[in-house]
Amino acid sequence: MPACGLRTNLNTSVGTASRREAVALNIKEHRGGTPLPHPQCALPLRPAERYPVRPAQSIICMTRSLLTPVLPHGMHKRSYWRTPPGSAKALAFAEAARAHAGLLVVVAKDTHAAHQLESELRVFLDADQQLVHFADWETLPYDVFSPHPDIISQRISTLYRLPGLRRGVLVVPVATLMQRVAPRRFVSGSSLQLKVGQTLSLESERRRLDGAGYRNVPQVHEPGDYATRGALLDIFPMGSDTPFRIELLDEEIDSIRAFDPETQRSLDRLPSINLLPAREFPLTEVATKEFRSKLRERFDIDPRRSPIYQDLREGVAPAGIEYYLPLFFEQLDTLFDYVGDDALIALEEGALDAAEVFWKQVRERHDSRAHDIERPVLEPAELYLAPEQLRTALNLLPRIELVDAAFRPTSANSGHSPRRRCLSSARMPIRLGNCASSSRTTRDAY
């Protein structure tokens, strides 16, 4: 049962539209069947009190229902929604994604909230609406161990898909959104498609895979592994659910098959596969040489006593190297660079407060490790967006903000004139949007 206690009866035999209507209807029943004060409102409201609205003002008006959410439009770059109860929030986001001609990016306050929202969105999204997951590293800032290969695989797959994704929903914790990531040109430029009939030199491909961060192992088990046996190349590409076996005839690809890593039995034939980089940074000889040079320039280290320097000199990716990502590139990107200008942001309640808390934790962990002469650390601003930078990036895109019942927009938080007003907490509807003031609007709002 959803958190709000709604009797949705969501089973797989019921259509998506029926499930959405069931949630909207049962919200009314959950509140005791109180008659709706307005025929177009999805949820019952408390008795309204009249407040004068000057004709020159703009107000925040109520939307028609959960199934017709008000989105930012025109001059208004922001819409405010009172946080819907339970799984009704996922329903509202699904309808917003359906109405918006672009990607909807939902910013959750933490990883747990992101996972919960993703599971609820799967109920309401149509089959043609993609739900995209961008995993957090699941490590603490400046940790001395690396994320699990499955997490890296999922992240690289998402980074590769995002620039070409025109519709769908991306759910991301705010701390992950603050993280700086590899440039788009690296992720797209380091990918390779292999086709049956293509010429492939096994020795050259080994060097390329090593430079892309793949691990040469006796037997392939997890994403990022590859192995060679005679004229066979087994590889588990990043972003793939299964490994593949490439059989060569001289220097030509004769067949490509998926196979089971446990039994090593070959499965279906495929005409082609995509190989994504195995890391979020390059491990070529040129890239590691530049990294070591930058490390010596930035920090007063003894290369002989630096485990990071020595590992990279041997061509091995040291544990925790992800927190030195800026030394691999001239400039890093953020997820904002991947989602494009037509994205719509949905900011969950408490997300910006969580960003402030996370930033404080990052600074504290930096300060506790700043004096390690063998493993020096980079400044937080090189690895993450500061809260002020996050707000600046958010302000460049249209967005929905989920707020509590006591919220009142001001010039500081609305991005509009201080003359703008909001309904009081006693009269705030379930969904809030922007509209110009008029006599009809005033009657509908009250």
Salt bridges, closest charged atoms under 4 A:
GLU29 OE1 - ARG7 NH2 2.60
GLU95 OE2 - ARG20 NE 2.16
GLU95 OE2 - ARG98 NH1 2.86
GLU118 OE1 - HIS115 ND1 3.93
GLU118 OE2 - HIS133 ND1 2.68
ASP126 OD1 - ARG20 NH1 3.95
ASP126 OD2 - ARG98 NE 2.94
ASP143 OD1 - ARG365 NH2 3.05
ASP150 OD2 - HIS148 ND1 3.69
GLU203 OE1 - ARG206 NH1 2.59
GLU203 OE2 - ARG207 NH1 3.97
GLU205 OE2 - ARG208 NH2 3.38
GLU222 OE2 - ARG215 NH2 3.57
ASP225 OD1 - ARG215 NH2 2.89
ASP234 OD2 - ARG229 NH1 3.24
ASP234 OD1 - ARG245 NE 2.85
GLU280 OE2 - ARG155 NE 2.79
ASP302 OD1 - ARG304 NE 3.28
GLU322 OE2 - ARG279 NH1 3.57
GLU330 OE2 - LYS294 NZ 3.80
GLU348 OE2 - LYS89 NZ 2.75
GLU356 OE2 - ARG391 NH1 3.11
ASP367 OD1 - HIS366 ND1 3.25
GLU374 OE2 - ARG305 NH2 3.32
GLU379 OE2 - HIS366 NE2 3.56
GLU382 OE2 - ARG298 NH2 2.83
GLU401 OE2 - ARG78 NH1 3.23
GLU401 OE2 - ARG399 NH2 2.65
ASP444 OD1 - HIS38 NE2 3.76
ASP444 OD2 - ARG440 NH1 3.61
